[in-house]
Every structure is written in C-alpha cells, then in structure tokens.
C-alpha cells in the first residue's frame, strides 16, 4: 500500500508540473534510496544558482524545482552528510566545500552527474560517470516531443569497482564511491587531454568499458557521445536517486 501511495504522489507531482509548465522546464527530484540524499546543483557559467545549490531529500520524498529558460548545469546526489545548524559539515561523497548549500560550487569527485542544457527548440541531457560514481541516478522525461529517451545508471558500480578506483568508508569496511580512471591515475590517456584530446585519439579503456557495460545509457568517458546524450523538446523531467532496474 505504501509503495502505491508513493507512486501516486510522484504521478501527482508530474501532472502538476505538466499543467503549470513555464518557459523553462520543471524537474522532480525523487529519492528512492533507503537513506537520505542531499542533491547538489551547479549551474553553468553565467546561469543562476537554484535552491541555493543544495538541500536534503529524505527517503521516498520528492522535491519539485522550476528551471529557467535556457538554463544549463548539473545535479548530483551527496551521501553520508552531516550538517550543523548553520549548514556547515561534510558529506562522505559529492561534498561541495563542506556546506549544505553548494551556492555554485561543484561536487568533489567521484560523483554521478545528471547534466542538462535547455534550449529553445531542444533540450540535451545525460547521466555522466566521467567524474566517477557514487549513487545510481536516472532521468525520465515527461510530456515532451521527439525521441525523449531515458538516461541513467541504475547498476551499483560500487559493488564492482576495481580496487584501484575504490573510495572506501572511514572505517574501510565499505566502498562508497568509484573513481574515474582519470581521477585515479591523472593520465592523458584516461583524461582525454594532451595528445589524447580528441574523439579520434581518446578511445574507450578497460576501465571505461566496465562503466559502459554496467550502465550503457550513461557517459563512461569524455567522448562517449553517440550512446549517451539524450534529447527532448518542451519536456519536464523526473530525476530519481536509486532507481530500480529497468
């Protein structure tokens, strides 16, 4: 019964934003994790900071946010956070300068990213593992036109993360995040920089293939464009943390 009520709650949210859609897009953050998630928000240069850049989202709760027209930026989930009454503290993963409100600061890798660029005619969106992985994320468009495909990474990469990429909990008992090969080794080959700074020169590696096999609808490395970018026109979006497998 509880699961039915949660689904009804999300449906009503989606119906509400589809009716009241403004010139930009509405996005619902929905936490299906068994623990709280602290979404972080970082706008692209010149774009406004929304919701002060971050907030707490308890399990099985949703939060709706209106995106301005032509807005672009990224969202991610912070995990294992503790903040005092002034909003100072830290997160085990995705921390943004030790603050509840990121206020334009990006998350510390590794963190799974949901990236959006809203356009007049078409929106572009993706889930990226280029900065590593900490939580499963999915993006589902609603009420749009065009291909409007699903994007996301629902597999738990922490369970299959290679030893050299693992970030472990403070007690060392659990893997809480998985670094990208670029972050772990700082090599041009893995970071697609220097002589590897083009799609022709930078190709998938053994590490990016692990990410891609587990999450075929997400960016696995910098030039993983053809199978990773999704587009939709005049849509609203549901961003889910810890979605179920499709």
RODOGU-852958 format. One record per atom (N, C-alpha, C): z, x, y; residue in three letters. Coordinates in steps of 0.1 Angstrom, whole numbers, padded with zeros to 4 digits, always signed. Each point is the difference from the previous one (the first is absolute). Example, Ala and Ser with C-alpha at 12.3 -4.5 7.8 and 13.67 -1.06 7.14 Angstrom:
// RODOGU-852958
+0078+0132-0057ALA +0000-0009+0012ALA +0000+0009+0012ALA -0007-0004+0011SER +0000+0009+0011SER +0008-0008+0011SER 
END
This chain:
// RODOGU-852958
+0000+0008-0012UNK +0000-0008+0012UNK +0000+0009+0013UNK +0008+0011-0001UNK +0001+0008+0012UNK -0013+0007+0003UNK -0008+0004-0011UNK -0013+0006+0002UNK -0010-0010+0006UNK +0001-0012-0004UNK -0009-0011+0006UNK +0003-0002+0015UNK +0013+0000+0003UNK +0004-0002+0014UNK -0005+0012+0009UNK +0001+0012-0006UNK -0005+0012+0008UNK -0015-0001+0002UNK -0008-0004-0010UNK -0014-0001+0001UNK -0004-0011+0010UNK +0008-0011+0000UNK -0002-0010+0010UNK +0002+0005+0014UNK +0011+0008+0002UNK +0004+0005+0013UNK -0012+0009+0005UNK -0005+0009-0009UNK -0012+0008+0005UNK -0012-0008+0003UNK -0003-0011-0008UNK -0011-0008+0002UNK +0001-0007+0014UNK +0012-0005+0004UNK +0002-0006+0013UNK -0002+0010+0011UNK +0004+0013-0002UNK -0002+0010+0010UNK -0015+0002+0002UNK -0007+0001-0011UNK -0015+0002+0000UNK -0007-0012+0007UNK +0005-0012-0003UNK -0006-0012+0006UNK +0003+0000+0015UNK +0012+0004+0004UNK +0004+0000+0014UNK -0009+0010+0008UNK -0002+0012-0005UNK -0007+0010+0008UNK -0015-0003+0000UNK -0005-0007-0011UNK -0014-0004+0000UNK -0003-0010+0011UNK +0010-0009+0002UNK -0002-0011+0010UNK +0001+0006+0014UNK +0010+0009+0002UNK +0003+0005+0013UNK -0007+0013+0003UNK -0010+0004-0007UNK -0006+0013+0002UNK -0005+0002+0014UNK +0004+0012+0006UNK -0004+0003+0013UNK -0012+0009+0000UNK -0002+0007+0011UNK -0012+0009+0001UNK +0001+0012-0009UNK +0012+0004-0004UNK +0001+0011-0010UNK +0001-0005-0014UNK +0010+0005-0007UNK +0002-0004-0014UNK +0015-0001-0002UNK +0004-0009-0009UNK +0014-0001-0004UNK +0002+0007-0013UNK +0012+0007-0001UNK +0003+0007-0013UNK +0014-0004-0004UNK +0001-0004-0013UNK +0013-0003-0006UNK +0004+0012-0009UNK +0012+0005+0003UNK +0006+0010-0009UNK +0009-0008-0010UNK -0002+0003-0013UNK +0007-0007-0010UNK +0006+0010-0009UNK +0013+0000-0002UNK +0007+0010-0008UNK +0003-0006-0014UNK -0007+0004-0010UNK +0002-0004-0014UNK +0008+0010-0008UNK +0005+0011+0007UNK +0008+0010-0006UNK +0014-0006-0003UNK +0007+0006-0010UNK +0014-0004-0002UNK +0010+0005+0009UNK -0005+0008+0010UNK +0008+0007+0010UNK -0005-0002+0014UNK +0007+0002+0010UNK -0005-0002+0014UNK -0011+0011+0003UNK -0009-0004+0008UNK -0011+0009+0005UNK +0001+0000+0015UNK -0002+0011+0007UNK +0000+0001+0014UNK -0014+0003+0005UNK -0009-0010+0002UNK -0013+0003+0005UNK -0001+0008+0012UNK -0009+0010+0000UNK -0002+0008+0012UNK -0014-0003+0006UNK -0002+0001+0013UNK -0012-0004+0007UNK -0004+0012+0009UNK -0011+0005-0001UNK -0005+0010+0009UNK -0014-0004+0005UNK -0001-0002+0013UNK -0013-0004+0006UNK -0009+0013+0001UNK -0013-0002+0000UNK -0009+0011+0004UNK +0002+0003+0015UNK -0005+0011+0004UNK +0001+0005+0014UNK -0005-0011+0010UNK +0008-0003+0010UNK -0004-0010+0010UNK +0003-0014-0004UNK +0004-0003-0012UNK +0003-0014-0004UNK +0015-0002+0001UNK +0004-0013+0002UNK +0014-0003+0002UNK +0008+0001-0012UNK +0013+0004+0002UNK +0010+0000-0011UNK +0004-0014-0002UNK +0001-0005-0013UNK +0004-0013-0003UNK +0013+0000-0007UNK +0008-0011+0003UNK +0013-0002-0006UNK +0009+0013+0001UNK -0002+0008+0011UNK +0008+0012+0002UNK -0003+0011-0010UNK -0010-0003-0009UNK -0004+0010-0010UNK +0007-0001-0013UNK +0009-0010-0002UNK +0007+0000-0013UNK +0011-0011+0000UNK +0003-0004-0013UNK +0010-0010-0002UNK +0004+0000-0014UNK +0011-0008-0003UNK +0005-0001-0014UNK -0006-0013-0006UNK -0004+0001-0013UNK -0006-0011-0007UNK +0007-0001-0014UNK +0010-0010-0001UNK +0007-0001-0013UNK -0009-0004-0011UNK +0005+0001-0012UNK -0008-0005-0012UNK -0004-0015+0001UNK -0012-0003-0004UNK -0005-0014+0000UNK -0001-0006+0013UNK -0001+0007+0011UNK -0001-0005+0013UNK -0013+0004+0006UNK -0005-0008+0010UNK -0012+0002+0007UNK +0002+0001+0015UNK -0009+0007+0007UNK +0000+0002+0014UNK -0014-0001+0005UNK -0003-0008+0010UNK -0013-0002+0006UNK -0001+0007+0013UNK -0011+0007+0002UNK -0003+0007+0012UNK -0014-0002+0005UNK -0001-0003+0013UNK -0014-0001+0006UNK -0005+0013+0005UNK -0012+0004-0005UNK -0006+0012+0005UNK -0010-0003+0011UNK +0001+0008+0011UNK -0009-0003+0011UNK -0015+0003-0004UNK -0009-0006+0007UNK -0014+0002-0002UNK -0003+0015+0001UNK -0009+0005-0009UNK -0005+0014+0000UNK +0012+0010-0003UNK +0011-0005-0005UNK +0011+0009-0003UNK -0004+0008-0012UNK +0005+0013-0001UNK -0001+0008-0012UNK +0013+0008-0002UNK +0003+0003-0012UNK +0012+0008-0003UNK +0003-0001-0015UNK +0012+0004-0003UNK +0004+0001-0014UNK +0014-0006-0002UNK +0002-0005-0013UNK +0013-0005-0004UNK +0004+0007-0012UNK +0013+0001-0002UNK +0005+0006-0013UNK +0014-0005-0003UNK +0005+0001-0012UNK +0014-0004-0003UNK +0009+0012-0001UNK +0011-0001+0007UNK +0011+0010-0002UNK +0010-0005-0010UNK +0006+0009-0007UNK +0009-0004-0012UNK +0012+0008+0001UNK +0011-0006-0005UNK +0013+0007-0001UNK +0005+0004+0014UNK +0000-0010+0009UNK +0004+0003+0014UNK +0014-0004+0003UNK +0006+0006+0009UNK +0014-0004+0005UNK +0000+0003+0015UNK +0003-0010+0009UNK +0001+0002+0014UNK +0013-0005+0005UNK +0005+0006+0011UNK +0012-0005+0006UNK -0003-0010+0011UNK +0010-0005+0007UNK -0002-0011+0009UNK -0010+0003+0012UNK -0002+0013+0002UNK -0010+0004+0011UNK -0014+0002-0005UNK -0002-0002-0014UNK -0013+0002-0005UNK -0003+0014-0004UNK +0010+0009-0001UNK -0002+0014-0004UNK +0004+0001-0015UNK -0007+0008-0007UNK +0003+0002-0014UNK -0011+0008-0007UNK -0003-0003-0012UNK -0011+0007-0007UNK -0004-0009-0012UNK -0012+0004-0005UNK -0006-0007-0012UNK -0003+0010-0010UNK +0001-0003-0013UNK -0004+0009-0011UNK -0014+0003+0000UNK -0009-0010+0004UNK -0014+0002+0000UNK -0006-0007+0013UNK -0010+0006+0006UNK -0007-0006+0011UNK +0007+0000+0013UNK +0011+0008+0001UNK +0008+0001+0012UNK -0008+0003+0013UNK +0004-0006+0011UNK -0008+0002+0013UNK +0010+0005+0010UNK +0004+0013-0001UNK +0009+0006+0010UNK +0014-0005+0000UNK +0005-0006-0012UNK +0013-0004-0001UNK +0004-0012+0008UNK -0010-0009+0002UNK +0002-0012+0009UNK -0004-0013-0008UNK +0007-0011+0002UNK -0005-0012-0005UNK -0013-0005+0007UNK -0001+0003+0013UNK -0012-0003+0008UNK -0008+0012+0001UNK -0012+0000-0006UNK -0008+0012+0000UNK -0006+0003+0014UNK -0003-0011+0008UNK -0005+0002+0013UNK -0012+0009+0002UNK -0009-0001-0010UNK -0012+0007+0001UNK -0001+0013-0008UNK +0012+0004-0006UNK +0001+0012-0009UNK -0005-0004-0014UNK -0008+0009-0006UNK -0004-0002-0014UNK +0011+0003-0010UNK -0003-0005-0012UNK +0010+0003-0011UNK -0002+0014-0006UNK +0011+0005-0004UNK +0000+0014-0006UNK -0006-0002-0014UNK -0011+0007-0003UNK -0006+0000-0014UNK +0010+0005-0010UNK -0001-0005-0013UNK -0010-0009-0005UNK +0003-0015+0003UNK -0010-0008+0003UNK +0001-0014+0003UNK -0013-0007-0003UNK +0000-0011-0007UNK -0012-0008-0002UNK -0003-0007+0013UNK -0013+0001+0005UNK -0004-0006+0013UNK -0009-0012-0002UNK +0002-0010+0009UNK -0009-0011+0002UNK -0006+0002+0013UNK -0014+0002+0001UNK -0006+0003+0013UNK -0010-0011+0004UNK +0001-0003+0013UNK -0009-0011+0005UNK -0007+0004+0013UNK -0012-0004+0001UNK -0008+0001+0012UNK -0007-0014+0003UNK +0005-0007+0010UNK -0005-0013+0003UNK -0012+0001+0009UNK -0011-0007-0003UNK -0012+0001+0008UNK -0004-0014+0005UNK -0009-0001+0010UNK -0005-0013+0004UNK -0007-0007-0011UNK -0008+0007-0008UNK -0008-0006-0010UNK +0005+0002-0014UNK +0007+0011-0002UNK +0005+0003-0013UNK +0012+0009+0000UNK +0010-0003-0009UNK +0012+0008-0002UNK -0002+0010-0011UNK +0006+0011+0001UNK +0000+0010-0011UNK +0014+0003-0004UNK +0003+0000-0013UNK +0014+0003-0004UNK -0001+0007-0014UNK +0011+0007-0003UNK +0001+0007-0012UNK +0015+0003-0003UNK +0003+0004-0012UNK +0012+0006-0004UNK -0003+0014-0004UNK +0008+0009+0006UNK -0003+0014-0001UNK +0012+0008-0007UNK -0004+0009-0009UNK +0009+0009-0007UNK -0002+0014+0005UNK -0008+0002+0011UNK -0003+0013+0005UNK +0013+0007+0005UNK +0010-0008+0005UNK +0013+0006+0004UNK +0010-0001-0011UNK -0005-0002-0013UNK +0010-0002-0011UNK +0003-0014-0002UNK +0010-0002-0009UNK +0004-0014-0005UNK +0015-0001+0000UNK +0005-0012+0004UNK +0014-0002-0002UNK +0003-0014-0006UNK -0008-0010+0004UNK +0001-0014-0004UNK -0013-0007-0003UNK -0001-0009-0010UNK -0012-0007-0002UNK -0003-0010+0012UNK -0012-0001+0005UNK -0004-0008+0011UNK -0013-0007-0003UNK -0002-0012+0004UNK -0013-0007-0001UNK -0003-0007+0013UNK -0013-0002+0003UNK -0005-0007+0012UNK -0009-0012-0006UNK +0003-0012+0004UNK -0008-0011-0004UNK -0004-0008+0012UNK -0013-0001+0003UNK -0005-0008+0011UNK +0000-0015-0002UNK +0002-0008+0010UNK -0001-0014-0001UNK -0009-0006+0012UNK -0007-0010-0004UNK -0007-0008+0011UNK -0011+0008+0007UNK -0005+0011-0006UNK -0010+0008+0006UNK -0014-0003-0006UNK -0010+0007+0005UNK -0014-0001-0006UNK -0005+0014-0003UNK -0009+0000-0009UNK -0005+0013-0004UNK +0005+0004-0014UNK +0000+0012-0004UNK +0005+0004-0013UNK +0015-0002-0001UNK +0007+0004+0010UNK +0015-0003+0001UNK +0007+0004-0013UNK -0002+0012-0005UNK +0006+0004-0013UNK +0014+0004+0001UNK +0007-0001-0011UNK +0014+0005-0001UNK +0000+0015+0001UNK +0011+0006+0005UNK +0002+0015+0000UNK +0014+0002-0003UNK +0002+0011-0008UNK +0014+0003-0003UNK +0002+0010-0011UNK +0013+0003-0002UNK +0005+0008-0011UNK +0012-0006-0006UNK -0001-0006-0011UNK +0011-0007-0006UNK +0006+0008-0011UNK -0005+0011-0005UNK +0006+0008-0010UNK +0011+0008+0006UNK +0010+0003-0009UNK +0012+0008+0005UNK -0004+0015-0003UNK -0005+0006+0010UNK -0005+0014-0001UNK +0012+0009-0001UNK +0012-0004+0004UNK +0012+0008-0002UNK +0003+0003-0015UNK -0004-0010-0009UNK +0002+0002-0014UNK -0010+0010-0006UNK -0011+0002+0006UNK -0010+0009-0006UNK -0003+0012+0009UNK +0008+0003+0010UNK -0002+0010+0010UNK +0001+0014-0006UNK -0010+0009+0001UNK +0001+0013-0005UNK +0012+0008+0006UNK +0006+0009-0008UNK +0013+0006+0004UNK -0002+0007+0014UNK -0011+0007+0002UNK -0002+0007+0013UNK -0001-0009+0012UNK -0001-0013-0002UNK -0002-0010+0011UNK +0013-0008+0002UNK +0009+0001-0009UNK +0012-0009+0000UNK +0009+0002+0011UNK +0005-0011+0006UNK +0012+0000+0009UNK +0011-0007-0007UNK +0011+0006-0002UNK +0011-0006-0007UNK +0011-0005+0009UNK +0008-0009-0006UNK +0012-0005+0008UNK +0010+0011+0002UNK +0009-0003+0009UNK +0010+0011+0003UNK +0008+0005-0012UNK +0002-0009-0009UNK +0007+0004-0013UNK -0009+0006-0010UNK -0013+0000+0003UNK -0010+0006-0008UNK -0003-0008-0013UNK +0005-0012-0001UNK -0002-0008-0012UNK -0013-0008-0001UNK -0005-0003+0012UNK -0012-0009+0001UNK -0011+0006+0009UNK -0012-0003-0004UNK -0012+0003+0009UNK -0001-0012+0010UNK +0001+0003+0013UNK +0000-0011+0010UNK -0013+0000+0007UNK -0008+0011-0001UNK -0013+0000+0007UNK -0009+0011-0007UNK -0013-0001+0003UNK -0009+0010-0006UNK -0009+0005+0011UNK +0001+0013+0002UNK -0008+0007+0011UNK -0015+0000-0003UNK -0008+0000+0010UNK -0014+0003-0001UNK -0001+0015-0004UNK -0011+0004-0006UNK -0002+0014-0003UNK -0001+0008+0013UNK -0006-0006+0011UNK -0001+0007+0013UNK +0014+0003+0005UNK +0009-0009-0001UNK +0014+0002+0005UNK +0007+0010-0008UNK -0002+0000-0013UNK +0007+0008-0009UNK -0004+0015+0000UNK -0014+0002+0002UNK -0005+0013-0002UNK -0006+0006+0013UNK -0003-0009+0010UNK -0005+0004+0013UNK -0013+0009-0001UNK -0009-0005-0009UNK -0012+0007-0003UNK -0012-0007+0006UNK -0009+0007+0006UNK -0012-0006+0006UNK -0008-0009-0011UNK +0000+0005-0012UNK -0006-0008-0011UNK +0006-0014-0001UNK +0013+0000+0000UNK +0007-0013-0002UNK +0001-0008+0013UNK -0001+0007+0012UNK +0002-0007+0013UNK -0013-0003+0006UNK -0012+0004-0006UNK -0013-0002+0006UNK -0001+0005+0014UNK +0004+0013+0002UNK +0000+0007+0012UNK -0008+0013-0001UNK -0003+0006+0011UNK -0007+0013+0000UNK -0014-0002-0007UNK -0003+0009-0009UNK -0013-0001-0007UNK -0002-0012-0009UNK +0012-0007-0002UNK -0001-0013-0008UNK +0001-0012+0009UNK -0003+0002+0013UNK +0002-0011+0009UNK -0012-0009+0002UNK -0007-0004-0011UNK -0011-0010+0000UNK +0000-0007-0013UNK -0006-0012-0001UNK -0001-0007-0013UNK -0008+0008-0010UNK -0009+0008+0004UNK -0008+0007-0009UNK +0008+0012-0007UNK +0009+0005+0008UNK +0008+0012-0005UNK +0013-0004-0007UNK +0006-0011+0005UNK +0013-0004-0005UNK -0002-0011-0011UNK +0003+0003-0012UNK -0002-0009-0011UNK +0013-0003-0007UNK +0000-0010-0009UNK +0013-0004-0007UNK +0005+0012-0008UNK +0013+0001-0001UNK +0007+0010-0007UNK +0008-0006-0012UNK +0006+0008-0008UNK +0007-0005-0011UNK +0012-0009+0005UNK +0005+0004+0011UNK +0012-0008+0005UNK -0005-0013+0006UNK -0011+0000+0008UNK -0005-0013+0006UNK -0005-0009-0011UNK -0005+0005-0011UNK -0005-0008-0011UNK +0012-0008-0006UNK +0012+0006-0001UNK +0011-0007-0005UNK +0003-0012+0008UNK +0000+0002+0014UNK +0002-0011+0009UNK -0010-0011-0001UNK -0013+0005-0001UNK -0011-0010-0001UNK +0000-0008-0013UNK +0003+0007-0011UNK +0000-0008-0012UNK +0011-0010+0000UNK +0012+0003+0005UNK +0011-0009+0001UNK -0003-0011+0010UNK -0006+0003+0011UNK -0002-0009+0012UNK -0015+0000+0005UNK -0009-0006-0008UNK -0014+0001+0004UNK -0004-0006+0013UNK +0009-0009+0006UNK -0003-0007+0012UNK +0007+0007+0012UNK +0003+0013-0001UNK +0007+0007+0011UNK -0006+0013+0002UNK +0001+0006+0012UNK -0005+0013+0003UNK +0008+0010-0008UNK -0007+0009-0007UNK +0007+0010-0008UNK -0001+0014+0007UNK -0009+0002+0009UNK -0002+0012+0008UNK -0008-0003+0012UNK -0001+0010+0009UNK -0005-0003+0014UNK -0014-0007+0000UNK -0009+0004-0009UNK -0014-0005+0000UNK -0003-0010-0011UNK +0010-0007-0004UNK -0001-0010-0010UNK -0004-0014+0006UNK -0011+0000+0008UNK -0003-0012+0007UNK -0007-0011-0008UNK -0010+0003-0008UNK -0008-0011-0006UNK +0007-0011-0007UNK +0011+0004-0007UNK +0007-0009-0009UNK +0014-0004+0006UNK +0002+0003+0013UNK +0014-0001+0005UNK +0001-0009+0013UNK -0011+0000+0008UNK +0001-0008+0013UNK -0005-0014-0003UNK +0008-0010+0005UNK -0004-0014-0002UNK -0003-0005+0014UNK -0008-0011+0001UNK -0003-0006+0013UNK +0001-0015-0001UNK +0003-0006+0011UNK +0001-0015+0001UNK -0002-0004+0014UNK -0004-0012+0003UNK -0003-0005+0013UNK +0010-0012+0003UNK +0007+0001+0011UNK +0009-0011+0005UNK +0010-0004-0011UNK +0007+0009-0005UNK +0009-0003-0011UNK +0014+0002+0005UNK +0010-0005-0008UNK +0014+0003+0001UNK +0003+0007-0013UNK +0012+0007+0000UNK +0002+0009-0011UNK +0015-0001-0006UNK +0001+0001-0013UNK +0013+0001-0006UNK +0002+0014-0006UNK +0010+0007+0006UNK +0003+0014-0005UNK +0013-0001-0009UNK -0002+0003-0012UNK +0011-0002-0010UNK +0005+0013-0005UNK +0014+0002+0001UNK +0006+0012-0006UNK +0004-0004-0014UNK -0003+0009-0010UNK +0003-0002-0014UNK -0007-0012-0005UNK -0013-0002+0002UNK -0008-0011-0006UNK +0000+0001-0015UNK -0003-0011-0006UNK -0002+0000-0015UNK -0014+0005-0003UNK -0001+0005-0012UNK -0014+0005-0004UNK -0009-0012-0001UNK -0013+0002+0004UNK -0010-0010+0001UNK -0006-0001-0014UNK 
END
